[in-house]
């Protein structure tokens, strides 16, 4: 029998929660007027309650987004909370030209314009994900917690620390406040989902503050196991915690130190034949295991010197662990892995400007280690055990010089010099019985052991970029960008034979062009934006499934072309309408694998079109309402691209009432209960997307 989350069942968890609440309440001045709480509520209401289409945290961030020469989406804290966007997958599902594939609820792999699909199989990263500037694998992130903003950049990102060929996701956690304050939030939703979070700002000195946040969640999941007569075999329970320190020194520099931890433990009953998966049912005889956790340490220093010279330093480390074990009945075998990833990184950049010239230089270093075992045990008939230990180093120098050569015009050439080295130690054990006489009955035992030590591949590349910007006034901004994209070489971590393991696949190089324009009305009453792009990929890295075996290879040539359109209109201050449309054509042009010509085949998990409409309405100072409709086109699934995902529509809505220190909100996701799939291991093993989800959230600030 499962014990509910309310009241909390973990003694240490309960003690820390009570202590934090008590500390926050006691830290407020005695007799504090109600105006303080009303002011905080007013500030929250003043932040625009936008759908994720064009969501921005504050006016300053909106201005930065408007003049950013890149296709970008910025989702603010208010949108994350009210729309119940608790994973990267839920965010990606509601953005133009973004999609996801996922084994489970908490391990989504996001794609941007068709790129990024292979992050969970290969040892290179196409779309880096950063938490306060520190890298963490996207499919290890799990549930989002205490974030202030999520920024999604599309296209090659050469002037950031980590290099992303497909794009970059930057998550920024909430900073500590210098005034004692706190928040408690309780939530209950479909499938017995229960969530509790407690956070507080504790001033330590006049210029130093500490933020403490903890949370817990549990859910039965949305799978009904007919064999076991249980509804919790795809459920999970998780704990989340965060400490963040902010200090401003005598020189005006800001120091930030953060410690984050997420631990999610759950079942793995997601795959089933199509007729069962569509109904979110399973006949597995066990629930399997899907456990994800990470610990991340981040630090940063920012300071502005005389002459408007700015220094920004970011450093940190993370350790991630993923225990993934399928139910034995799925393949009549014990199949899964216990993967561990460790990353260290540091990024330093210096920038400034004088008259018509601006400049920026930076250096980035990263070390990443991954232990990637895999076991497929069908003893005594067949057993496969592989272990790949990969260690990678990246060092990059990057910079840009900008010249405002005429009124409203800026030309900015840039360059990134990157050096990568990957090293692999690999071991494989294959044993079982084989059919020696062709009668269909295994009758002869076999055993093979192979290994590879200190295989290595290195690559140094020069990646130029050139941007031309046009901004005649604050209402217009346009740009043209040319870039050379790159994805580092690497190895097939799940090879079962030495001849496949010892040869590194080639780096991917890309020629990229992007044209964009934004225009807005007076007082930000309306805004229109359009971005067109073309990416020509050479030696495109491909990870797919061929006869049940994972294969890493290179396609000689591929492309990703399309556009994104966005729009916003405020007919009255209380009402905002948003819309977006995305079209992408992502295909292989020259790719032959095992004698099969894949030219003209669309990338997996890459719908040709996606479009959406959204509105937010605040009819009264205490009431806010929102709704959105997002349509995704036809696509094929990873890793088995023979299965087609039909077009589907997601309908979301939410209503929030705020009164004094309290607020209560009701939300709904996929209200039309659209049926879709997020992963296909085979025609008989599909993972269904999340069904209709409704819930209520109650919060109090103090």
C-alpha positions as CSV (number, residue, x, y, z in Angstrom):
1,X,0.0,0.0,0.0
2,X,1.4,3.4,-1.0
3,X,1.6,6.1,1.6
4,X,0.5,9.5,0.4
5,X,2.9,12.4,0.2
6,X,0.7,14.5,2.4
7,X,1.7,14.4,5.2
8,X,5.3,14.0,4.3
9,X,6.6,10.5,5.0
10,X,10.4,11.1,5.1
11,X,11.4,12.2,8.6
12,X,14.4,14.3,7.5
13,X,12.3,15.8,4.7
14,X,9.5,16.8,7.2
15,X,12.0,18.2,9.7
16,X,13.7,20.4,7.0
17,X,10.3,21.6,5.7
18,X,9.1,22.6,9.1
19,X,12.4,24.3,9.9
20,X,12.4,26.3,6.7
21,X,8.8,27.4,7.1
22,X,9.4,28.4,10.7
23,X,12.6,30.2,9.9
24,X,10.9,32.2,7.1
25,X,8.0,33.1,9.3
26,X,10.2,34.2,12.2
27,X,12.5,36.2,10.0
28,X,9.6,38.6,9.0
29,X,9.3,41.7,11.2
30,X,6.6,41.5,13.8
31,X,3.5,43.3,12.8
32,X,4.5,43.6,9.2
33,X,1.8,45.3,7.3
34,X,-0.4,43.5,4.9
35,X,0.8,45.9,2.2
36,X,4.0,43.9,1.9
37,X,2.1,40.8,0.9
38,X,-0.2,42.8,-1.4
39,X,2.8,44.4,-3.0
40,X,4.3,40.9,-3.8
41,X,1.0,39.7,-5.2
42,X,0.8,42.8,-7.4
43,X,4.3,42.2,-8.7
44,X,3.4,38.7,-9.6
45,X,0.3,39.9,-11.4
46,X,2.2,42.6,-13.3
47,X,4.4,39.9,-14.9
48,X,2.7,39.0,-18.2
49,X,1.0,35.6,-18.0
50,X,2.1,34.5,-21.5
51,X,1.8,31.2,-23.2
52,X,5.2,29.7,-23.9
53,X,5.1,31.1,-27.4
54,X,6.7,34.4,-26.6
55,X,7.1,34.3,-22.8
56,X,9.7,36.5,-21.2
57,X,10.5,37.2,-17.6
58,X,10.7,41.0,-17.4
59,X,10.7,44.0,-19.7
60,X,14.5,44.0,-19.8
61,X,14.7,40.3,-20.9
62,X,12.0,41.1,-23.6
63,X,14.1,43.8,-25.0
64,X,17.2,41.5,-25.1
65,X,15.1,38.9,-26.9
66,X,13.8,41.4,-29.4
67,X,17.3,42.5,-30.4
68,X,18.9,39.0,-30.2
69,X,20.1,37.9,-33.7
70,X,18.8,34.4,-33.3
71,X,15.6,32.4,-33.3
72,X,14.9,32.2,-29.6
73,X,12.1,31.3,-27.1
74,X,12.2,32.5,-23.5
75,X,9.9,30.9,-21.0
76,X,9.5,32.8,-17.7
77,X,8.8,31.5,-14.2
78,X,5.2,32.5,-14.2
79,X,4.5,30.5,-17.4
80,X,6.4,27.4,-16.0
81,X,4.3,27.4,-12.9
82,X,0.8,28.2,-14.2
83,X,1.1,26.0,-17.3
84,X,2.5,23.2,-15.3
85,X,5.7,22.8,-17.5
86,X,7.7,20.5,-15.2
87,X,10.0,18.8,-17.8
88,X,12.0,19.8,-20.8
89,X,9.8,17.6,-22.9
90,X,6.6,19.5,-21.9
91,X,8.4,22.8,-22.9
92,X,9.6,21.4,-26.2
93,X,6.2,20.1,-27.0
94,X,4.8,23.7,-27.0
95,X,7.5,25.5,-29.1
96,X,7.9,26.0,-32.9
97,X,10.1,23.4,-34.6
98,X,10.8,21.6,-31.4
99,X,9.8,18.0,-30.5
100,X,10.8,15.2,-28.1
101,X,11.3,11.5,-27.9
102,X,11.1,9.8,-24.5
103,X,11.4,6.4,-22.9
104,X,9.7,7.6,-19.8
105,X,8.0,10.7,-18.3
106,X,11.2,12.1,-16.8
107,X,13.8,11.4,-19.5
108,X,12.9,13.3,-22.6
109,X,15.3,13.8,-25.4
110,X,14.5,17.1,-27.1
111,X,15.0,17.9,-30.8
112,X,15.3,21.3,-32.5
113,X,14.6,21.5,-36.2
114,X,15.1,17.7,-36.4
115,X,18.5,17.7,-34.7
116,X,19.5,16.2,-31.3
117,X,17.8,12.8,-31.5
118,X,20.8,10.7,-30.5
119,X,21.9,12.3,-27.2
120,X,21.0,9.1,-25.3
121,X,22.8,6.7,-27.6
122,X,26.0,8.4,-28.8
123,X,28.8,10.2,-26.9
124,X,28.5,13.6,-28.6
125,X,26.1,16.4,-27.7
126,X,24.1,18.2,-30.4
127,X,21.9,20.3,-28.1
128,X,23.7,21.1,-24.8
129,X,21.6,21.9,-21.7
130,X,22.9,24.2,-19.0
131,X,21.8,24.8,-15.5
132,X,23.1,28.2,-14.3
133,X,25.9,27.8,-17.0
134,X,26.9,24.2,-16.0
135,X,26.2,21.4,-18.4
136,X,24.0,18.5,-17.5
137,X,22.7,15.7,-19.9
138,X,19.2,16.7,-21.1
139,X,17.8,13.2,-20.5
140,X,19.1,13.3,-16.9
141,X,17.4,16.6,-16.0
142,X,14.2,15.0,-14.9
143,X,11.8,17.5,-13.3
144,X,12.3,21.2,-13.4
145,X,12.4,23.0,-10.0
146,X,12.7,26.6,-8.8
147,X,13.6,28.1,-12.1
148,X,13.4,31.7,-13.1
149,X,13.8,31.3,-16.8
150,X,14.4,28.8,-19.6
151,X,15.9,30.1,-22.8
152,X,16.0,28.1,-26.0
153,X,18.4,29.1,-28.8
154,X,18.0,27.5,-32.3
155,X,20.8,26.9,-34.7
156,X,24.6,26.6,-34.1
157,X,25.8,28.5,-31.0
158,X,29.5,29.2,-31.5
159,X,29.8,32.2,-29.1
160,X,28.6,30.3,-26.0
161,X,30.7,28.1,-23.8
162,X,29.5,24.7,-25.0
163,X,29.1,24.4,-28.7
164,X,25.7,23.3,-29.9
165,X,25.1,22.4,-33.6
166,X,21.3,22.1,-33.3
167,X,20.8,24.7,-30.5
168,X,21.2,25.4,-26.8
169,X,19.0,25.3,-23.8
170,X,19.9,27.6,-20.9
171,X,18.1,27.2,-17.6
172,X,18.5,29.9,-14.9
173,X,17.4,29.2,-11.4
174,X,15.9,31.8,-9.1
175,X,18.3,34.1,-7.3
176,X,18.2,34.7,-3.6
177,X,16.4,37.9,-2.4
178,X,17.8,40.3,0.1
179,X,14.5,40.5,2.0
180,X,13.2,37.6,4.1
181,X,10.4,35.9,2.2
182,X,9.1,32.4,1.4
183,X,6.6,30.4,-0.5
184,X,4.8,27.1,0.1
185,X,3.0,25.3,-2.8
186,X,0.8,22.2,-2.7
187,X,-0.5,20.4,-5.8
188,X,-2.7,17.5,-6.6
189,X,-3.6,16.2,-10.0
190,X,-4.5,13.3,-12.3
191,X,-3.1,9.8,-11.6
192,X,-2.8,10.7,-7.9
193,X,0.0,13.2,-8.6
194,X,1.0,15.0,-5.5
195,X,3.7,17.7,-5.3
196,X,4.9,20.0,-2.5
197,X,7.5,22.7,-2.6
198,X,8.9,25.0,0.0
199,X,11.3,27.9,-0.7
200,X,12.7,30.8,1.2
201,X,15.0,33.8,0.9
202,X,17.2,34.4,3.9
203,X,19.3,37.6,4.1
204,X,22.7,36.9,5.6
205,X,24.1,40.4,5.3
206,X,23.3,43.7,3.6
207,X,24.7,42.4,0.3
208,X,24.4,38.6,0.8
209,X,21.4,36.4,0.4
210,X,20.7,32.7,0.6
211,X,17.9,30.8,-1.2
212,X,16.7,27.4,0.1
213,X,14.2,25.3,-1.9
214,X,13.1,21.8,-1.4
215,X,10.3,19.8,-3.0
216,X,8.8,16.3,-3.4
217,X,6.5,14.7,-5.8
218,X,4.9,11.3,-6.4
219,X,2.5,10.0,-8.9
220,X,1.0,6.6,-10.0
221,X,1.7,7.4,-13.6
222,X,-0.9,6.8,-16.3
223,X,-0.3,3.1,-17.1
224,X,-2.8,0.4,-16.1
225,X,-1.1,-3.0,-15.9
226,X,-3.7,-5.6,-16.7
227,X,-1.5,-8.5,-15.6
228,X,-0.7,-7.2,-12.2
229,X,-4.0,-5.3,-11.9
230,X,-2.0,-2.2,-10.8
231,X,-2.1,1.5,-11.8
232,X,1.2,2.5,-10.4
233,X,3.8,0.5,-12.4
234,X,4.8,3.6,-14.3
235,X,4.7,5.8,-11.2
236,X,7.5,7.7,-9.6
237,X,8.4,9.6,-6.5
238,X,11.1,12.3,-6.4
239,X,12.9,14.7,-4.1
240,X,14.4,18.0,-5.2
241,X,16.6,20.4,-3.3
242,X,18.6,23.6,-4.0
243,X,20.8,26.0,-2.1
244,X,22.0,29.2,-3.8
245,X,24.1,32.0,-2.4
246,X,24.3,35.5,-4.0
247,X,26.9,38.1,-2.8
248,X,27.8,41.5,-4.1
249,X,31.3,42.6,-3.3
250,X,32.8,46.1,-2.8
251,X,33.6,46.4,-6.4
252,X,30.1,45.8,-7.5
253,X,30.8,42.2,-8.7
254,X,28.3,39.5,-8.1
255,X,29.2,36.0,-6.9
256,X,26.8,33.2,-7.2
257,X,27.2,29.7,-5.8
258,X,24.6,27.0,-6.2
259,X,24.1,23.4,-5.2
260,X,21.3,21.4,-6.8
261,X,20.1,17.8,-6.3
262,X,17.3,15.8,-7.9
263,X,16.5,12.1,-7.2
264,X,13.6,10.4,-9.0
265,X,12.8,6.8,-8.5
266,X,10.0,5.1,-10.5
267,X,8.7,2.2,-12.5
268,X,9.4,1.6,-16.2
269,X,6.1,0.1,-17.5
270,X,5.8,2.3,-20.6
271,X,6.2,0.0,-23.6
272,X,3.4,-2.1,-25.0
273,X,1.9,-3.1,-28.4
274,X,0.0,-0.3,-30.2
275,X,-3.5,-1.4,-29.2
276,X,-2.5,-1.5,-25.5
277,X,-0.2,1.5,-25.6
278,X,-2.9,3.7,-27.1
279,X,-5.1,3.0,-24.1
280,X,-2.1,3.4,-21.7
281,X,-2.3,-0.3,-20.7
282,X,0.3,-2.9,-20.3
283,X,0.6,-6.7,-19.8
284,X,4.1,-6.7,-18.4
285,X,4.8,-9.1,-15.5
286,X,7.1,-6.6,-13.7
287,X,7.2,-2.8,-13.5
288,X,10.9,-2.5,-14.2
289,X,12.9,0.5,-12.9
290,X,13.6,4.0,-14.0
291,X,15.7,5.9,-11.5
292,X,17.4,9.2,-12.3
293,X,19.4,11.6,-10.2
294,X,21.9,14.3,-10.5
295,X,23.9,16.6,-8.2
296,X,25.2,19.9,-9.7
297,X,27.5,22.5,-8.3
298,X,27.7,25.9,-10.0
299,X,29.5,29.1,-9.5
300,X,29.8,32.4,-11.3
301,X,31.3,35.9,-11.1
302,X,30.2,38.9,-13.0
303,X,31.6,42.4,-12.8
304,X,31.7,45.6,-14.8
305,X,34.9,47.6,-14.9
306,X,35.8,51.1,-16.0
307,X,35.3,51.8,-19.6
308,X,32.3,49.5,-19.7
309,X,34.5,46.3,-19.8
310,X,32.6,43.3,-18.4
311,X,33.9,40.0,-17.0
312,X,31.8,36.9,-16.7
313,X,33.2,33.6,-15.2
314,X,31.1,30.4,-14.9
315,X,32.4,27.1,-13.5
316,X,30.9,24.0,-12.1
317,X,30.6,20.2,-12.0
318,X,27.8,17.7,-12.2
319,X,27.3,14.0,-11.6
320,X,24.3,12.2,-13.2
321,X,23.1,8.7,-12.8
322,X,20.4,6.8,-14.8
323,X,19.3,3.3,-13.8
324,X,17.1,2.0,-16.6
325,X,15.7,-1.6,-16.6
326,X,12.9,-2.8,-18.7
327,X,10.3,-5.3,-17.5
328,X,11.8,-8.8,-18.2
329,X,8.6,-9.8,-20.0
330,X,9.0,-7.2,-22.7
331,X,11.8,-9.0,-24.5
332,X,11.9,-12.2,-22.4
333,X,15.2,-11.0,-21.1
334,X,16.8,-8.8,-18.5
335,X,17.6,-5.6,-20.4
336,X,19.0,-2.3,-19.2
337,X,21.9,-0.3,-17.8
338,X,23.3,1.8,-14.9
339,X,24.8,4.8,-16.6
340,X,26.9,7.4,-14.8
341,X,28.1,10.7,-16.3
342,X,30.5,13.2,-14.7
343,X,31.2,16.7,-16.1
344,X,33.5,19.6,-15.2
345,X,33.5,22.9,-17.0
346,X,34.6,26.5,-16.9
347,X,33.9,29.4,-19.1
348,X,35.4,32.9,-19.0
349,X,34.6,35.8,-21.2
350,X,35.6,39.5,-21.4
351,X,33.6,42.0,-23.4
352,X,33.5,45.7,-23.9
353,X,32.9,48.5,-26.4
354,X,34.2,51.9,-27.4
355,X,32.3,54.2,-29.7
356,X,31.3,52.2,-32.8
357,X,33.3,49.1,-31.9
358,X,32.3,46.3,-29.5
359,X,34.2,43.1,-28.8
360,X,34.1,39.8,-26.8
361,X,36.6,37.1,-26.2
362,X,36.2,33.9,-24.3
363,X,37.7,30.5,-23.4
364,X,35.8,27.4,-22.5
365,X,37.1,24.0,-21.1
366,X,35.2,20.9,-20.3
367,X,35.9,17.3,-19.2
368,X,33.2,14.7,-19.5
369,X,33.3,11.0,-18.4
370,X,30.6,8.5,-19.0
371,X,30.4,4.8,-17.9
372,X,27.9,3.2,-20.2
373,X,27.2,-0.5,-19.6
374,X,24.4,-2.4,-21.2
375,X,23.1,-5.9,-20.4
376,X,20.8,-8.1,-22.4
377,X,20.4,-11.4,-20.5
378,X,18.3,-14.2,-22.0
379,X,20.3,-16.9,-20.2
380,X,21.0,-19.6,-21.0
381,X,20.2,-19.0,-24.7
382,X,21.9,-15.6,-25.2
383,X,23.6,-13.1,-22.9
384,X,25.3,-9.8,-24.0
385,X,27.2,-7.6,-21.6
386,X,29.0,-4.5,-22.9
387,X,30.8,-1.7,-21.0
388,X,32.1,1.5,-22.5
389,X,34.0,4.0,-20.6
390,X,34.4,7.3,-22.4
391,X,36.4,10.3,-21.5
392,X,36.3,13.5,-23.4
393,X,38.1,16.8,-23.3
394,X,37.1,20.1,-25.0
395,X,39.0,23.3,-25.2
396,X,37.6,26.3,-27.1
397,X,38.6,29.9,-27.8
398,X,36.0,32.1,-29.2
399,X,35.4,35.8,-29.9
400,X,33.5,38.4,-31.9
401,X,34.1,42.0,-33.0
402,X,31.2,44.3,-33.8
403,X,31.3,47.4,-35.9
404,X,28.4,49.9,-36.0
405,X,29.4,51.2,-39.5
406,X,26.2,53.2,-40.1
407,X,23.1,54.3,-38.3
408,X,21.1,51.2,-37.4
409,X,23.7,48.8,-39.0
410,X,26.1,46.5,-37.2
411,X,28.5,44.0,-38.8
412,X,29.9,41.3,-36.4
413,X,32.4,38.7,-37.6
414,X,33.3,35.9,-35.1
415,X,35.5,32.8,-34.8
416,X,35.5,29.7,-32.6
417,X,38.6,27.5,-32.4
418,X,37.7,24.2,-30.8
419,X,39.8,21.1,-29.9
420,X,38.2,17.8,-29.0
421,X,39.6,14.6,-27.8
422,X,37.6,11.4,-27.1
423,X,39.1,8.3,-25.5
424,X,37.3,5.0,-25.2
425,X,37.8,1.8,-23.2
426,X,35.4,-0.9,-24.2
427,X,34.7,-4.5,-23.3
428,X,32.1,-7.0,-24.7
429,X,31.0,-10.5,-23.5
430,X,28.7,-12.5,-25.7
431,X,27.7,-16.1,-24.8
432,X,24.8,-18.5,-25.4
433,X,23.8,-21.2,-27.8
434,X,23.8,-21.2,-31.6
435,X,22.0,-23.4,-34.2
436,X,24.9,-25.4,-35.8
437,X,22.9,-27.7,-38.1
438,X,20.2,-25.3,-39.3
439,X,17.3,-27.2,-37.8
440,X,16.1,-24.1,-35.8
441,X,17.2,-25.5,-32.5
442,X,20.2,-24.0,-30.6
443,X,22.5,-26.9,-29.9
444,X,26.1,-25.6,-29.6
445,X,27.3,-23.2,-27.0
446,X,29.5,-20.3,-27.7
447,X,31.4,-17.6,-25.8
448,X,33.2,-14.5,-27.0
449,X,35.1,-11.8,-25.1
450,X,36.6,-8.8,-26.8
451,X,38.0,-5.5,-25.5
452,X,39.5,-2.3,-26.7
453,X,41.8,0.0,-24.6
454,X,42.7,3.6,-25.0
455,X,41.2,4.1,-28.5
456,X,41.2,7.8,-29.1
457,X,40.1,10.4,-31.7
458,X,41.0,14.1,-31.9
459,X,39.8,17.0,-33.9
460,X,40.6,20.7,-34.1
461,X,38.3,23.0,-36.1
462,X,38.0,26.6,-37.0
463,X,34.3,27.7,-37.0
464,X,33.7,31.2,-38.4
465,X,30.5,33.2,-38.1
466,X,29.3,36.5,-39.6
467,X,26.2,38.5,-38.5
468,X,24.7,41.5,-40.1
469,X,22.2,43.4,-38.0
470,X,19.7,46.1,-38.8
471,X,17.9,48.1,-36.2
472,X,16.9,51.6,-37.3
473,X,14.7,52.1,-34.2
474,X,13.3,50.3,-31.2
475,X,10.4,48.9,-33.2
476,X,12.4,47.1,-36.0
477,X,15.2,44.6,-35.9
478,X,16.6,42.3,-38.6
479,X,19.6,40.1,-39.1
480,X,21.4,37.7,-41.4
481,X,23.8,35.1,-39.9
482,X,26.2,32.8,-41.6
483,X,27.9,30.1,-39.5
484,X,29.9,27.0,-39.7
485,X,28.3,24.3,-37.4
486,X,30.2,21.4,-35.8
487,X,29.6,18.2,-33.8
488,X,32.6,16.4,-32.3
489,X,33.6,12.9,-33.4
490,X,33.0,10.0,-31.1
491,X,32.4,6.3,-30.6
492,X,29.5,3.8,-30.6
493,X,29.1,3.2,-26.9
494,X,26.8,0.2,-27.4
495,X,28.8,-1.7,-30.0
496,X,28.9,-5.5,-29.4
497,X,31.8,-6.2,-31.8
498,X,35.3,-4.8,-31.8
499,X,35.2,-3.8,-35.5
500,X,32.3,-1.5,-34.7
501,X,33.7,-0.1,-31.5
502,X,37.3,0.7,-32.6
503,X,36.4,3.1,-35.4
504,X,35.2,6.5,-34.4
505,X,32.5,8.1,-36.4
506,X,33.3,11.3,-38.2
507,X,32.6,14.8,-36.9
508,X,29.6,16.6,-38.4
509,X,30.2,19.9,-40.2
510,X,27.4,22.2,-41.3
511,X,27.0,25.3,-43.4
512,X,24.2,27.4,-41.8
513,X,22.4,30.6,-42.9
514,X,19.6,32.3,-41.0
515,X,17.5,35.4,-41.9
516,X,15.2,37.0,-39.4
517,X,13.1,40.1,-38.8
518,X,11.0,41.4,-35.9
519,X,8.7,44.4,-35.8
520,X,6.5,45.7,-33.0
521,X,3.9,48.4,-32.4
522,X,4.0,51.4,-30.1
523,X,3.8,50.4,-26.4
524,X,4.4,46.8,-27.4
525,X,0.8,46.4,-28.4
526,X,1.7,43.9,-31.1
527,X,4.7,42.1,-32.5
528,X,5.5,39.9,-35.5
529,X,8.6,37.8,-36.1
530,X,9.9,35.6,-38.9
531,X,13.0,33.5,-39.2
532,X,14.1,31.4,-42.2
533,X,17.0,29.0,-41.9
534,X,19.0,26.4,-43.9
535,X,21.5,23.9,-42.6
536,X,23.5,21.7,-44.9
537,X,25.1,18.9,-43.0
538,X,28.2,16.9,-44.1
539,X,28.9,13.6,-42.4
540,X,25.8,13.9,-40.4
541,X,26.0,11.6,-37.3
542,X,23.2,9.0,-37.3
543,X,22.1,6.7,-34.5
544,X,19.3,4.3,-35.3
545,X,18.0,0.8,-34.9
546,X,18.7,-1.8,-37.5
547,X,17.2,-5.3,-36.8
548,X,17.2,-4.4,-33.1
549,X,20.8,-3.3,-33.0
550,X,22.0,0.2,-32.3
551,X,24.1,1.5,-35.2
552,X,26.2,4.7,-35.2
553,X,27.2,5.9,-38.6
554,X,27.6,9.0,-40.8
555,X,25.3,10.2,-43.6
556,X,27.4,11.8,-46.3
557,X,25.0,14.7,-46.7
558,X,21.7,15.9,-45.1
559,X,19.8,19.1,-44.7
560,X,17.4,20.9,-42.3
561,X,15.5,23.9,-43.8
562,X,12.5,25.8,-42.8
563,X,11.1,28.8,-41.0
564,X,9.5,30.0,-37.7
565,X,6.8,32.6,-37.5
566,X,5.6,34.3,-34.2
567,X,3.0,36.9,-33.4
568,X,1.5,38.7,-30.4
569,X,-1.4,41.2,-30.1
570,X,-2.8,43.0,-27.1
571,X,-6.1,44.5,-28.2
572,X,-6.6,45.7,-24.6
573,X,-4.0,45.7,-21.7
574,X,-5.8,42.8,-20.0
575,X,-5.8,40.5,-23.0
576,X,-2.9,39.0,-25.0
577,X,-3.1,36.7,-28.0
578,X,-0.1,34.7,-29.3
579,X,0.5,32.5,-32.3
580,X,3.4,30.6,-33.8
581,X,4.0,28.4,-36.8
582,X,7.1,26.3,-37.6
583,X,7.9,24.3,-40.7
584,X,11.1,22.2,-41.1
585,X,12.2,19.9,-43.8
586,X,14.9,17.6,-42.3
587,X,16.1,14.8,-44.5
588,X,19.1,12.7,-45.6
589,X,20.3,13.5,-49.1
590,X,23.1,10.9,-49.3
591,X,23.0,8.0,-46.9
592,X,23.3,4.2,-47.5
593,X,23.3,1.9,-44.5
594,X,23.6,-1.9,-44.8
595,X,22.7,-1.7,-48.5
596,X,19.5,0.4,-47.9
597,X,19.3,3.8,-49.5
598,X,17.9,6.3,-47.0
599,X,18.1,9.4,-49.2
600,X,14.9,11.4,-49.0
601,X,13.9,9.9,-45.6
602,X,12.9,12.4,-43.0
603,X,14.7,12.4,-39.6
604,X,12.9,10.6,-36.8
605,X,10.9,12.8,-34.4
606,X,10.8,15.7,-36.8
607,X,7.3,16.8,-37.7
608,X,7.2,18.8,-40.9
609,X,5.0,21.5,-39.3
610,X,3.9,22.7,-35.9
611,X,1.7,25.6,-35.1
612,X,-0.1,27.0,-32.1
613,X,-2.5,29.7,-30.7
614,X,-2.6,31.0,-27.1
615,X,-4.2,33.7,-25.0
616,X,-3.9,35.1,-21.6
617,X,-6.6,37.3,-20.0
618,X,-6.6,39.1,-16.7
619,X,-10.2,40.3,-16.3
620,X,-9.6,41.4,-12.7
621,X,-6.5,42.2,-10.6
622,X,-7.0,38.9,-8.8
623,X,-8.0,36.7,-11.7
624,X,-5.9,35.4,-14.7
625,X,-6.9,32.9,-17.3
626,X,-5.0,31.3,-20.2
627,X,-5.4,28.7,-22.9
628,X,-3.3,27.4,-25.8
629,X,-3.7,25.0,-28.7
630,X,-0.7,23.3,-30.4
631,X,-0.8,21.1,-33.5
632,X,2.0,18.7,-34.4
633,X,2.3,17.2,-37.8
634,X,3.1,13.6,-38.9
635,X,6.4,12.2,-37.9
636,X,8.3,8.9,-37.4
637,X,9.5,7.6,-34.1
638,X,12.9,6.9,-32.7
639,X,14.5,4.5,-32.5
640,X,12.4,2.4,-34.9
641,X,11.6,4.8,-37.7
642,X,9.1,2.4,-39.4
643,X,6.3,3.5,-37.1
644,X,4.5,6.7,-38.0
645,X,3.1,9.2,-35.4
646,X,-0.1,10.7,-36.8
647,X,-0.8,14.4,-36.4
648,X,-2.2,15.4,-33.1
649,X,-3.4,18.5,-31.2
650,X,-2.6,19.5,-27.6
651,X,-5.1,21.7,-25.7
652,X,-4.1,23.3,-22.4
653,X,-5.8,25.8,-20.1
654,X,-5.4,27.3,-16.6
655,X,-7.2,29.6,-14.2
656,X,-5.5,31.3,-11.3
657,X,-7.0,33.4,-8.4
658,X,-4.7,35.5,-6.2
659,X,-5.9,37.1,-2.9
660,X,-3.4,38.6,-0.5
661,X,-0.7,36.0,0.3
662,X,-2.7,33.1,-1.1
663,X,-3.3,31.9,-4.6
664,X,-5.1,29.0,-6.1
665,X,-4.8,27.7,-9.6
666,X,-6.5,25.0,-11.8
667,X,-4.7,23.7,-14.8
668,X,-5.3,21.2,-17.6
669,X,-3.0,19.7,-20.2
670,X,-4.0,17.7,-23.3
671,X,-7.6,18.4,-22.4
672,X,-8.7,16.7,-25.7
673,X,-6.9,13.5,-24.6
674,X,-5.0,13.3,-27.9
675,X,-3.2,10.0,-28.6
676,X,0.4,10.0,-29.7
677,X,3.6,8.1,-29.1
678,X,7.1,9.2,-27.9
679,X,9.2,6.1,-28.6
680,X,9.2,2.9,-30.6
681,X,11.6,0.1,-29.9
682,X,9.7,-2.1,-32.3
683,X,6.3,-2.4,-33.8
684,X,5.2,-4.2,-30.6
685,X,6.9,-1.9,-28.1
686,X,5.6,1.7,-28.2
687,X,5.6,4.3,-25.4
688,X,2.5,6.5,-25.4
689,X,2.6,10.2,-24.7
690,X,0.9,11.7,-21.6
691,X,-2.8,11.5,-21.5
692,X,-5.2,14.2,-20.2
693,X,-3.8,15.8,-17.0
694,X,-5.7,18.1,-14.7
695,X,-4.8,19.5,-11.3
696,X,-5.1,22.1,-8.7
697,X,-2.3,24.1,-7.0
698,X,-2.5,26.1,-3.8
699,X,0.3,28.4,-2.7
700,X,1.1,30.9,0.1
701,X,3.9,33.4,0.3
702,X,5.2,34.9,3.5
